[in-house]
Amino acid sequence: MAGLASPTSAEPGDAPGQIQRVDGAPVTPGADEIGRIVEEFPSDFSYSKFTESGDIVVAFAGSEPEGAREILESSGLGVTIVTDTGFIESDLEAPVLALGQEAYRSLGLANDVEARPDLQSFIVTVYDEDLDSTRLDEVERTLDAATTQRSSSPVAGFRVDVQTSEGDIEPTSWDRAGGTWLVNANSGNGFCTSSFVAKRVNSAPVGVLTAGHCQTSPTFPVKYYKPFGSHESYNLEFFSSTFASVGDAAFFRSPRMMDAWYHYDYSSGAPVRLVRDPVRDETVCRFGRVSETYSCGKVLATHTSWTRRNSDGTSTTIGGVFSVNTFSRKGDSGGPVFTSGSVGQNAVALGLNSAGRFVSNTDVPVYGDGARMWATRIKHAESLTGTRVCTAPGC
């Protein structure tokens, strides 16, 4: 459970950053017309492209929608319409995510990966020019097989081409991340830790995930606070919270842009590369702002619950959590849980801190073999809050 930490200074933050538009680049002829097609025919639109001569090609899942050709021809460009592709653009979102993650896993979490649709195929780019060609072929076969096996998917059978490129994927930094203090704006005290930056599904707001018991309703204003560097501090907006047998997770909206990063130590952070639930017996780590360091232990069970006796004689039982042989301190609640191999690199988001085991009637955590921490599985936290954890290079 979360308790009040020692008082934390929450200095006023700087003025909100502004995203500035860079003028001077001409609008691509035909782009506005294609934009209208996407907006007006979302249940029909498959893909679009420009030919080498600058003409338009637009594809639809079924027959050509009435009025579509007139919109495109108003651009003054040549127009080719492809019909009956069998898929719409939104059908590509989940396979692209899955392919990127499958490629990343196939490479042993060793390389940055980009996955993107290319008309009626996918291109997976591995950022390592020196990757062995045999290894590259193996990954390509694995991904090709994965798409072919999705027989019920609109994109089943899409070819997957794997290629290499130099460089790394890095975020365009706003210097705002998960793993920071959540502060009671009335008292100035830190009371919980944020875990990962997330985005509401199918909408714009970004923010941070934390434990649901940190605030079950908007009873006091909450601030984001980074206790180092810029010491940035600003109010967050309460969005949703669950603290019940179904789970323990909350989401606070940020009025400012944030990075797909989290802190795993006092001032050290890493980009989130992958989001998955934990595996039994794997070693994982957690971080909290009271501990101000990370601790690690083995996952004891992936599906369990914790029950707490309350002072009024009732009890609270929380499900949707996994248990780990490591300690946690009060105020660490809501903090990130991640793979041990991701300390400083290749970060894999696994969950968020829910509760810990303490010496009876004290705030002293149990250490050693008897140490125990419970954390909400990250996929479950996403489901409870209607969010998706952001992965590098950004939301």
C-alpha positions in Angstrom: 0.0 0.0 0.0 1.1 3.6 -0.5 1.9 5.9 2.4 3.0 9.5 2.5 6.6 9.8 1.9 8.9 12.4 3.5 7.9 16.0 2.4 8.9 16.7 -1.2 9.3 20.2 -2.5 7.1 20.7 -5.5 8.4 23.9 -7.2 6.3 25.6 -9.8 7.1 24.2 -13.2 8.2 26.2 -16.2 5.7 27.4 -18.8 4.2 24.6 -20.9 6.2 23.9 -24.0 4.7 24.7 -27.4 4.9 22.6 -30.5 5.9 25.0 -33.2 4.9 24.5 -36.8 7.8 24.8 -39.3 6.5 26.7 -42.4 8.1 26.6 -45.8 7.5 23.0 -46.9 4.8 23.0 -49.6 1.8 20.7 -49.2 2.2 17.7 -51.5 -0.4 18.0 -54.3 -3.2 15.5 -53.8 -2.4 15.0 -50.0 -5.4 17.1 -48.9 -7.7 15.1 -51.2 -6.4 11.8 -49.9 -6.9 13.1 -46.3 -10.6 13.7 -47.1 -10.9 10.1 -48.4 -9.4 8.8 -45.1 -11.7 11.0 -43.1 -14.9 10.4 -45.0 -14.5 6.6 -45.8 -12.7 5.1 -42.8 -14.5 1.8 -43.2 -13.5 1.5 -46.9 -10.0 3.0 -47.1 -7.0 0.5 -47.4 -4.0 2.5 -48.5 -2.7 5.2 -50.8 0.5 6.1 -52.6 1.9 8.5 -55.2 3.4 7.2 -58.4 6.8 8.4 -59.6 5.0 11.0 -61.8 3.1 12.3 -58.9 -0.3 10.7 -59.7 -2.5 9.2 -57.0 -3.3 5.5 -56.3 -5.9 4.8 -53.6 -7.2 1.4 -52.6 -10.4 0.3 -50.9 -11.4 -2.9 -49.1 -14.4 -3.5 -51.3 -16.0 -1.6 -54.1 -15.3 2.0 -54.9 -17.3 4.3 -52.5 -19.7 6.8 -54.2 -18.1 10.2 -54.5 -14.5 9.1 -53.8 -13.3 9.5 -57.4 -14.7 13.0 -57.6 -12.8 14.0 -54.5 -9.5 12.6 -55.8 -9.9 14.0 -59.3 -10.5 17.5 -57.9 -6.7 17.5 -57.2 -6.1 17.8 -60.9 -3.8 14.7 -60.8 -4.2 11.4 -62.5 -6.2 8.9 -60.3 -6.0 5.1 -60.1 -8.4 3.3 -57.8 -7.8 -0.3 -56.6 -10.7 -2.2 -55.2 -11.4 -5.4 -53.2 -8.2 -5.5 -51.1 -10.1 -7.2 -48.3 -8.6 -5.0 -45.5 -8.9 -1.4 -44.2 -6.1 0.7 -42.8 -6.9 0.1 -39.2 -6.5 -3.7 -39.8 -2.8 -3.0 -40.2 -2.3 -1.5 -36.7 -2.2 -4.8 -34.7 -0.1 -6.8 -37.2 2.5 -4.0 -37.4 2.8 -3.9 -33.6 2.9 -7.7 -33.4 5.5 -8.0 -36.2 7.8 -5.4 -34.5 7.6 -7.3 -31.2 8.1 -10.7 -32.9 11.1 -9.4 -34.7 12.5 -7.9 -31.6 12.0 -11.1 -29.7 13.5 -13.2 -32.5 16.6 -11.0 -32.4 16.9 -11.6 -28.7 16.0 -8.0 -27.7 19.3 -6.9 -29.2 18.3 -4.5 -31.9 15.9 -1.6 -32.5 13.2 -2.6 -35.0 10.7 -0.8 -37.1 7.7 -2.5 -38.7 5.5 -0.8 -41.2 2.9 -1.7 -43.9 3.9 -1.4 -47.6 0.8 -1.7 -49.7 -0.1 -5.4 -49.3 3.1 -6.4 -47.5 5.1 -5.5 -44.4 8.6 -4.2 -44.1 10.6 -4.9 -40.9 13.7 -2.8 -40.6 16.4 -4.0 -38.2 18.8 -1.3 -37.1 22.1 -3.2 -37.5 23.9 -3.2 -40.8 26.2 -6.0 -39.7 23.5 -8.5 -38.9 24.4 -11.9 -40.2 22.5 -12.7 -43.4 21.6 -16.2 -42.2 20.1 -14.7 -39.0 18.2 -12.2 -41.1 16.7 -14.9 -43.3 15.7 -16.8 -40.2 13.8 -13.8 -38.8 12.2 -13.2 -42.1 10.9 -16.9 -42.3 9.6 -16.6 -38.7 7.7 -13.4 -39.5 6.4 -14.7 -42.8 5.1 -17.8 -41.1 3.5 -15.7 -38.4 1.4 -13.7 -40.9 0.5 -16.8 -42.9 -0.8 -18.5 -39.8 -3.2 -15.7 -39.0 -5.8 -17.3 -41.3 -8.7 -15.3 -39.8 -6.9 -12.0 -40.2 -7.6 -9.6 -43.2 -3.8 -9.4 -43.7 -3.1 -13.2 -43.6 -0.6 -14.1 -46.2 1.0 -10.7 -46.5 4.6 -11.0 -47.3 7.2 -9.8 -44.8 10.4 -8.3 -46.1 13.2 -7.8 -43.5 16.0 -5.4 -44.2 18.8 -3.7 -42.2 19.8 -0.1 -41.7 22.3 1.8 -39.7 21.6 3.9 -36.6 19.3 3.5 -33.5 15.8 4.6 -32.7 15.8 7.4 -30.2 13.0 9.5 -28.9 12.5 13.2 -29.6 12.8 14.1 -25.9 10.5 16.2 -23.8 12.4 15.1 -20.7 9.2 13.8 -19.1 8.9 10.2 -18.2 7.4 7.5 -15.9 9.1 6.5 -12.6 8.7 10.1 -11.2 7.0 11.4 -8.1 3.3 11.9 -7.8 2.8 14.7 -5.3 -0.2 15.9 -3.3 -0.4 19.5 -4.5 -2.2 20.6 -1.3 0.5 19.2 1.1 3.5 19.1 -1.1 4.2 15.5 -0.1 5.0 12.8 -2.5 2.6 9.9 -2.0 3.2 7.5 -5.0 5.4 6.8 -8.0 4.3 6.8 -11.6 5.3 3.8 -13.7 5.1 4.1 -17.5 3.9 6.8 -19.9 0.8 5.7 -21.7 -1.8 6.9 -24.2 -5.5 6.5 -24.1 -6.7 4.1 -26.8 -8.1 5.8 -29.9 -7.6 9.3 -28.4 -5.0 11.9 -28.0 -4.3 12.2 -24.2 -1.0 10.9 -22.9 -0.1 10.6 -19.2 1.2 8.2 -16.6 0.0 4.9 -15.1 0.2 4.3 -11.4 -1.6 2.1 -8.8 -5.3 2.6 -8.4 -5.1 2.8 -4.6 -2.9 5.9 -4.9 -6.0 7.9 -5.7 -9.4 6.2 -6.1 -11.2 9.4 -6.9 -10.1 13.0 -7.6 -10.1 14.0 -3.9 -7.0 16.2 -4.1 -4.9 17.7 -6.9 -2.0 15.6 -8.1 1.3 17.0 -9.5 3.9 15.4 -11.7 7.3 16.1 -10.1 10.8 15.3 -11.2 13.2 15.6 -8.2 16.3 16.3 -10.2 17.5 18.2 -13.3 14.8 20.8 -14.2 12.7 19.9 -11.1 9.7 20.2 -13.4 6.3 20.2 -11.7 2.8 20.6 -13.0 -0.7 19.4 -12.3 -2.0 16.1 -13.8 -5.7 15.4 -14.5 -7.3 12.4 -12.9 -8.7 10.2 -15.6 -9.6 6.7 -14.3 -8.8 4.5 -11.3 -9.6 0.9 -10.3 -8.8 -0.6 -6.8 -10.9 -3.7 -6.4 -10.7 -7.5 -6.9 -10.4 -6.9 -10.6 -7.2 -5.0 -10.2 -5.2 -2.0 -9.1 -4.4 0.7 -11.7 -4.9 4.3 -12.5 -4.2 6.8 -15.3 -3.5 10.5 -14.9 -3.5 12.7 -18.0 -0.6 15.0 -18.7 -1.2 18.5 -20.2 2.3 18.3 -21.7 4.0 15.9 -24.1 5.9 13.0 -22.5 8.6 10.5 -23.5 8.2 6.8 -23.9 10.8 6.4 -21.1 10.8 5.5 -17.4 13.2 5.9 -14.6 14.8 2.8 -13.1 17.1 4.7 -10.7 17.2 8.2 -9.1 18.0 10.1 -12.3 18.7 7.3 -14.8 16.2 6.2 -17.4 15.6 4.1 -20.4 13.2 4.0 -23.4 10.4 1.3 -23.3 11.1 -1.0 -26.2 8.5 -3.8 -25.5 5.4 -4.3 -23.4 4.4 -7.7 -22.2 3.2 -9.6 -19.1 5.8 -11.3 -16.8 6.9 -15.0 -17.0 7.1 -17.2 -14.0 10.7 -17.6 -12.6 12.1 -14.8 -14.7 14.1 -12.1 -12.8 12.5 -8.7 -12.8 13.2 -5.4 -11.2 11.1 -2.6 -9.7 11.8 1.1 -8.9 10.1 3.5 -6.5 10.7 7.1 -5.5 11.0 6.3 -1.7 13.6 3.6 -2.3 15.3 5.8 -4.9 16.9 2.6 -6.3 15.9 -0.6 -8.1 15.7 -4.0 -6.5 15.2 -7.3 -8.3 13.8 -10.8 -7.6 12.2 -13.8 -9.3 8.6 -13.9 -10.3 6.9 -16.4 -8.0 3.5 -16.5 -9.7 2.0 -14.7 -12.6 -1.7 -14.8 -11.5 -2.3 -14.3 -7.9 -4.0 -11.9 -5.5 -3.2 -10.1 -2.2 -5.6 -9.5 0.6 -5.1 -6.8 3.3 -6.8 -6.5 6.6 -8.1 -2.9 7.1 -8.2 -1.0 10.4 -12.0 -1.1 10.5 -12.0 -4.9 10.5 -12.9 -5.3 6.8 -10.5 -6.6 4.2 -9.3 -5.7 0.7 -8.5 -8.3 -1.9 -6.8 -7.3 -5.1 -6.5 -9.6 -8.2 -4.8 -9.1 -11.6 -1.4 -9.1 -10.0 1.8 -11.2 -10.0 4.2 -11.8 -7.1 7.9 -11.2 -6.9 10.6 -12.1 -4.4 11.8 -8.5 -3.7 11.1 -5.7 -1.3 9.0 -2.5 -1.7 8.6 0.5 0.4 5.6 2.7 1.1 5.5 5.4 -1.5 7.0 3.1 -4.1 3.4 2.1 -5.1 2.6 2.5 -8.7 6.3 2.4 -9.8 7.6 0.5 -12.8 8.3 -3.2 -12.9 10.6 -4.3 -15.8 13.0 -7.0 -16.9 16.3 -7.2 -15.1 18.2 -7.2 -18.4 16.6 -3.9 -19.2 18.3 -1.8 -16.6 19.6 1.0 -18.7 18.9 -0.8 -22.0 16.2 -2.7 -24.0 13.5 -1.9 -21.5 10.6 -4.3 -21.3 7.6 -3.0 -19.3 6.0 -5.8 -17.2 3.8 -4.1 -14.6 3.3 -1.5 -11.9 3.9 -1.9 -8.1 0.7 -2.6 -6.1 1.8 -3.8 -2.6 4.7 -5.1 -0.6 5.3 -7.2 2.5 6.3 -5.3 5.7 7.4 -6.2 9.2 4.2 -6.3 11.3 2.9 -2.9 12.5 5.9 -1.0 11.0 6.9 0.6 7.8 9.9 -1.7 7.5 9.8 -4.0 4.4 10.7 -7.6 4.7 14.0 -8.4 3.0 15.7 -11.6 1.8 13.9 -14.9 1.0 10.7 -13.7 2.7 10.5 -10.4 0.7 7.4 -10.0 -1.4 6.0 -7.5 -3.8 2.8 -7.7 -5.8 2.4 -5.8 -9.1 -0.4 -5.4 -11.6 0.3 -7.1 -14.8 1.0 -4.4 -17.4 -1.5 -5.8 -20.0 -4.1 -5.9 -17.3 -3.3 -2.3 -16.3 -3.8 -1.2 -19.9 -7.2 -3.0 -20.0 -8.3 -1.4 -16.7 -7.4 2.1 -17.7 -8.2 1.9 -21.5 -4.6 2.8 -22.4 -1.6 1.5 -24.2 2.0 1.9 -22.8 4.0 4.1 -25.1 7.1 2.5 -26.7 10.1 4.2 -28.2 10.5 6.4 -30.2 7.2 7.9 -28.9 3.5 7.7 -28.4 
